[in-house]
């Protein structure tokens, strides 16, 4: 099944970078969480960001999505510097994300969660909502239809009417992805999507990522599970103590001495 | 018997039964039958009873508005009465001779229904003015700031006596007039369309109030099931996630605040017009808290619950408690304790004693209700789930313990 998930994107070319991180630094007081990191994410690829706990991966995600704007440096998304943009502006531009600790709207149904995801792609005003204008009615029908499609896309359509918090853990992760896709992103950031998954669920997740990719969405993920990372990503960036220590395709990263040291300690 | 079973299911908050349609039906029926009952049961002297319910309607309006702010968007507003005051004073300024004695020296008499909307917009504007700098605050901090605002506004009206006559308030406000009205059996007249209808009789106020309430309930329900309503709930559930989904959280919270304020201003104008008098004493902190109690007790987030809660609290505070001293004297006499009625030494007499215990009794009623029914009288499905989930989680822990010890 194909769903028109993303707005039509230009055909990928060799040098088409959807996201460029240029010398991004994030300081919290004296703590340097991300230190002068630069790399590019190509349109249409799966890019992975890995590193030990506390390496600054999620902070970098937060800098990209506007939750904590970077202290220094540029975040160039589709040719535009978006460093300092607000989270809702980033979403409107086409960056969607999931969260490391699932952040669903717990006391809203799964369907409503995905409906909220379409907020920035719909435009009913207060007036329309108050008086149920024909425009609003039409939009509501479309919103519900699309939300149902997206729930089918991630495979949890049976739970549409359940409260998000009553879903099983794996279903919650999937619902978060569906909600993110509802914003019609060009770039999808997944923060540890396979955390706590069984091997079977990990395989299913990798299949879902492939399906998302097939819709023309670039996937940028943080992940600890090396099987998942090595299995699906085209390029990998490795952070350690806020610094970029390696960058390249999986086969290069696998053999990189600094990466091995960062993960296993020196002398390994 | 089937109805009885349905009622029981609703009371036990069976998730498969939605009580709202039934509650709406009962409320509509009650609104129609109430004036008839009031007149018949008192032998035609029911104007007072009808007037009381029209006053209660003002509080229902307020509660529905506050429910948008607190129940939908999850913003705790403790100064809600401020907007009520702003609406009432707007009516006082724009529909009385009062401005003659102010530096303006010129009376303004705008028609009632126009001032209703002006009151609405003025209050909404103040909602925006208060909200813009403060809605960046979260939770408790917002509550404190709104509390401050709620204290400031009545004080300003009290001390700006050049404009507001201070503690004396503004009296002799214009009686509301509607451009067109339909007379009929309900007002004891033949069916006809009248122009420039003066709303004077309690019955007319009652009918206007019921109509306004009906419209407001429909509009708020529309909002709840819309893009805007969902965004409010998303912000209530998780602000960071809502922002990441493209919801402009500051704007959506401002909107909730402004709409809540608009309701309050609207209710305030109506209140001023009905009472024909506004004074800073009517808009204190206790009003804000009473409205908050109404929505929490009725079932936060659920409009029928909020209406029932408002009626109940209004009944208790404005009817039951004032009537308590004479009632207590009557009961005491009836059960043979007539000796308690007159004062005797340190004993002030049971009537006086009840007068003193009034608020203690009110508090006890609130505590009891919340203990017996923490989710509110007619809760929204969300609140039911929250509380049930808590119970289930406790049970699972117990189960696990039982298994490990076994």
Interface residues (C-beta under 8 A of the other chain):
Chain A: X65 X67 X86 X87 X88 X90 X91 X92 X96 X97 X99 X103 X104 X105 X106 X107 X108 X112 X115 X116 X117 X119 X120 X121 X122 X124 X126 X128 X129 X130 X131 X132 X136 X139 X140 X143 X163 X165 X166 X179 X180 X182 X183
Chain B: X219 X222 X223 X226 X227 X228 X229 X230 X231 X233 X234 X237 X238 X240 X241 X242 X243 X244 X245 X246 X247 X248 X249 X255 X259 X382 X385 X386 X389
